[in-house]
Amino acid sequence: MARVGNTSIPSTARWEFGKSATVVAVACMIGALFAGSTIATPLYVIYKQQFGFSQITLTLIYAVYVVGNLTALLVFGRISDEIGRRRAAAIAMGIAIVGALVFLLARGVASLYVARVLSGLAIGIGAGTGTAWLAELIAEQDRSRATVIATVANFTGLGLGALVAGLLAEYVALPLRMPFVAYLATLVVVAALLAFARETVERPLGTFARVSIRPRASVPSSIRSRFVAPAVTGFGAMALVAFFAALAPSVLANELHEASHAVAGAIFLELAAAVALVIALTRSLSSRTAMLWSLGLMLPSLALLVIAQFMESLGIMIAATATCGVAAGLGYRGSLQVVNQIAPDDRRAEVVSAYFICCFLGNALPVIGIGILSTLISSTVASLVFAVTIAVFAVVALAFGLKYQVE
């Protein structure tokens, strides 16, 4: 028994309190790390003006973040299983702090590339660590609850990062500095919370020399036909998110004539909030149904996105954002759960890693394509090409999803 003042608390109650506090700390870590990936979203227009780079460079700055993601996934994907959740989280937070400092002190395009890679690496390590940590803390009580907490924290962080940065850039002095000062303070607070979090890996390795960094990502031939639909769904869902994270501020400023950084941040917050709400409110919907609905909704979502640009309508853009958020939320949650269902138990990590590679590629390749096309043709037509491409992928995935059911 332990005593607090004059009250006795059973050790089980202390454990439950510590476990709950750890869940909160880990959720805060996931949110804070993902916030770091969108802080620059409303600032890209300012960086573009101050550093004088092209639209292609802007999209490459955004997309290079995926290099960090893939490095974390392929090389450090299992590091927290081996060294422990708390130590892996400390590494992720340290990398995030360094990345934020590079952003804060940025004097040119090279600094932005480095900062984005570091941000991607921190998120790749921290998100995997945090998701596994939450699963070990609560999944035995409610298997879906850990996934919902991790995903909601993810998209809440994405939305708040963009919104707060946009507000600070619009209404506070030093628009390229204050967002990262605030972010650094947040990271320090979260790191302090994690220092007291409970470790769930029973026998972590005592030395980093024994850590395995052998990449593992593949899909067994027996499930490849069923893997197509969730993989393409994940690709499309992340392509929608990437469009709003990388290009929406430029669309707002150039096509919709809305130059407010706060509005740019609010638009991304709307997308992230829609994703988080859909994931939280559709837990009873089967994974396959969620995935198929996502693929169907991608078509009107993309149509609204293009119409908003052709008609230069902020109202239609807001409607397009909400619809894209619903499609992305259903797609991400449903496709990930389908992958978990079809993956063989002895190769689950490899199959899930292959799925995330598809998601990361969706987060990078389409926006690079739009960036290149927008220098050759108008950005509105480039967006139309993007919409048609993703729509074709969605139709193909829908056909595979309807033909090959989850067993």
N, C-alpha and C positions, 0 to 999 in steps of 0.2 A: 504493500500500500504506500502511496505517496501522499504528502500533506501539502495543501495550499492554504495558508492562514490556519483556520480552525477546521477546515473541511478535508475529509479524506477522499481521495480519488483512486479507484481501482486502477491497476496498471493497464487493464483492457481499455478503460476510458481514456487514459493518457495516450495509448496507441492510436485509438480512433481519432482523437484530437490532432495528434501528430500527422496521421494519414490525411485527414481533411485539409490541414494546413499545407501539406506537401502537394495535394491536388491543386489547391489555389495557386501555390508558387509555380508549379509546372505549367498550369494554364497561362499564368502571367508571362512566363518565359516564352511560350509558343507565340502568344500575342505580340510581345515586344519584339521578338526576332522578325516576325513577318511584317510588323510595322516598318522595320528598317528597309524593306524592299519597296515600299510605296511612298516613303517620305519625299523622295526626289520627283514623284509623279507630277505634282503641281509646279515644281521648280524647273522642269526641263525647258520650258519656254524662256525662262530667265537665263539659264545656262547657255542656251542656244544664242541668245542675244549677246551675252557677255563674252563668251569664248569664240563666237563666230563660226560654229560648225553647221554642217548640212543636215537635212532630214535623215539621210542614210546613216550619218554618224550618230544621230540621236537614237535611232532604232538599234544600232549596234551597241551603244552604251547600255541600253535596256537589256538587250539579248545576251550580252556577255555574262550577265548574272547567272545564266544557265550553266556556264563553265564551272562555276563554283558548286552549283547544285549537283551536277553530274560527278564531279570529283568527290564530293561528300558521299554520294550514293554508291559509286563503284569502288572507291578506295576505303572510305571510312564508314560504310554503311552498318557494320557490325561492331563498331568500336565500343559503344556503350555496353554491349553484352559482355565485353571482355574486361574493360577497365572500371565499369560501374556507371550508373546513370549520373550521379552527382559530379564525378570528374569529367565525364563527357560534356555535361551541361556547362561546366566551368570553362572548358575549352571553347565551346560555341559562343558563350557570352564574351569571352576574351577576344575572339576573332571579330565579333560584332562591334565591340568597343573600338578596336583598331580601325575597322571599316568606317565607323562614324567619324573618327578623328581624321581619316583621309578625306572624307567628304567636307568636313568642317574647314580643313586647311587647303582645299583644292584650289589650284591656280591654273589648271588647264585640263584638256581632254584626257590626258594620260591618267591623271588622278581619279577621274570619274570611272575609267575602266577598272582601275585597281580596286576602288571602293566597291563597285558593283560585284566584282568577283569575290571579294571578301564577304560581302553581304550574302551572296549565294552560298558560299561555303558554310558560313555560320548557320544559316537556315537549314541547309541540308543535314548538318550534324545535329543541330538542336531539335528540329522537327521530328526526326526519327527517334532520337533519345526521348523526347517528351511524350510521343505517342506510345512508345513501349512502356515508359514509366507509368503513365495513366492506366494502361491496360493491366499492369501488375497490381496497381493499387485498388482498382475498382471493377475490373472486367469480370471477376468471378461473381460479383453481385448482379451486374447487368452488362452483358457483353457489348451492347450497342451504345451504352452511356459513355464509355471512354472515347469511342470514335466521335460521337456528337460533341463532347467537350473539346476534344482536340481540334476538330474542324471548325467549330464556332469560334474558338479562340484564334485560330488561324485567320479567318476572314474578318473577325472583329478587329484584329491587329492591322490587317491590310487597310480596312476602311478608316480607322482612327488615325493611322499614320498619314494617309493622304489628306484627311480633313484638317488635322492639327497643323500640318506643314503648310497647307493652303491658307489657313487663317493667319498664321504667323507671318507668312510671306506677304499677305495682303495688308495687314494692319499693324505690323511691328517693324521696326528698323532692322537692317541687315537681313534681308530675306533669305540669303543663302547661308547664313550662319546660325540664326536663332533656332530654326527647326532642329538642327543637329545638336545644339547645346541642350535643348529640352530632351532630345532623344538620349543623349549621353547620360543625363541625370536619371532618366527612366531605367536605363540599362544597369546603372550602379545600384539602384534600389532593388531591382529584380534579382541581381546577383547576390545581394545581401540576404534576400529571402531564401534563395537556393542554398546558401551556406548552412541553413538549419533544416533543410529538407531531409526526409528519411530515405536511405539507400535501400533499394529492393534487390540488387544483385548480391547473392549470398557470398560468393567467393571471387571478387574481382581480382584480376591479375595485379601483381605488385609492381611490375615493371612494363614499360611501354615496348621494350625490345621483343616481347613475346606476342605482341598484337598482330593479328593476321590482316593484311591489306590486299589479299587476292580478290580481284573483281569477280562478282558472280551475278549474272543477269541473263536468263534464257527462258524460252518457252518450249516445253515438251511437245513433240509432234502430235501426241494424242489429243491435245486441247487447242491446237493452233487455230482451227476454224472457229471455235467458240471464243477465242481470245480477241479476234478481230473487232467485234462490236464494242466491247469495253475499252479496248486500246484506242480506237478511233474516237469514241465518246470522250475519253479523257483528253485526247489531243484537241478536240473541238472545244471542250469546256475551258481548257486553259488558254486556247487561242482567243476566246471571247474576253477572258480576264486580262490577257496581255494587251489586247486592243485598247481597253480602257486605261490600263496602267501606263502604257507607253505613248499612245497616240491621241487619246481623247482630249487632253489639254490643247494640243495643236488644232484639232478639229473644232473645238469650241472657239478658239481665238481666230482661226482663219476662215472657216466656213460659216460658223454661227455668230461670229462677231461678238463673242463673250470673252473678254480678256481677264476677268476676275480670277485670281488664283484660288480664292475661297470657293467659288463655284466649281472650279476644276476638282478641288478636293472633295466637295460635297457630292459631285457626280460619282466619283469612285466609291465614296462611303455608301451611296445608295446601292451600287452594285454589290458591294461586300455585305451590306445588311440584308439584301434580298437573298443572297447565297446562304448566309448564316441562318436566317429565319426558315428558309425552305428545308434546310438540312435538319433543323431542330423540330419542325412541325410535321415532317413526313416520315418519322421513324417507323410507323406501322405499314408504310407502303413497301411492297417487296422490291428487292434490289433490281430485278429485271424490269419490272414495271416502271420504276423511277428512271432507269437508263433509257427505255424506249420513249417515254414521255419527253425526256430531255432532247433526244434526237429529233422528235417531231417539233418541239418548240424552237429548236435552233433556226428553222426556216423562217417563221414570222419574226423572230428576234433579229436576224440578219437583214430581213426586208425593212423593218422599222429603222435599223441603223443607217441603211443607205438612204431611205426616204428622208430622214432627219437632215442629212447633209445636202441632198438635192433641193429640199424645200427651205433649208436654213432655219429650221424650227427647233428651238430649245425645248418646247413642250413635247414634241415627238421624240427628241433625244432622251428626255426623262423617261418616257414610256418605253423606249427601246432599252434603256439601262435596266429598268425593272424586269422586263421580259428576259433579257440576257442573263440577269442574275438568277432568275428562276431556272432557266435552262442549264446554266453552269452548275447551280447547286444540286439539282436532280442528277445531272450527268456525273459530277464528281463523286457524290455519295453512292449512287447506284452502280456505276462502273467499277469502283474500287471494291465494293462488296461482291459483285459478280466475279471479279478476279480472285478474291479470297475463296469463293465457293468452288470455282473450277480448278484451282491450283492443287496439285498433289501435296499431301502433307509433308513429304520429305523434300519437296522442291519449292515450297511456298515463298521463301525469301527471294529466290531467283526470279520467279514469275512476277511477284509484286515489284521487284526492281525493274524488270522489263516494262511493266505497266507505267511506272513513274518516269522512265526514260521517254516513253511516248508523250506523257504529260509535259515534261520539260521541253521536248522538241516543239510541242504545240505552243508553249509559252514563248518560243524564240523565233522559229522559222517564219510563221506568217507575218509577224511585224517587220522582220527584215525584208520580206518580199514587198510589203506595202511601202517601206522606206525607199527601196530601190525604184519601184514603179512610180512613186509620187514625184521623183525627180525627172522622169521621162514623160509622164502624162499628169493630168490634174489629180490632186489627192482624192477628190470625190470618186473619180473613175477607178483609182487604185483601191479604194474601199469597196467599190462594186466588184472588182476582181476577187478581192479577199472574201466577200460574202458569197459569191458564186462557188469559189473553191471549197470553203468550209461546208456549204450546203450540199455539194456533191459528196464530200466525205460523209456527211450526216446521212444521206440517202443510202449510200453503200453500207454504212454501219447498221442502219435500220433494217436493211435486207438481211444482213448476216444475223442480227439479233433476233429477228422473227423466225429465221430458218433454224438456227442452232440454239435450242433452249438449254438453260442451266439444268444439269442433271442432279 
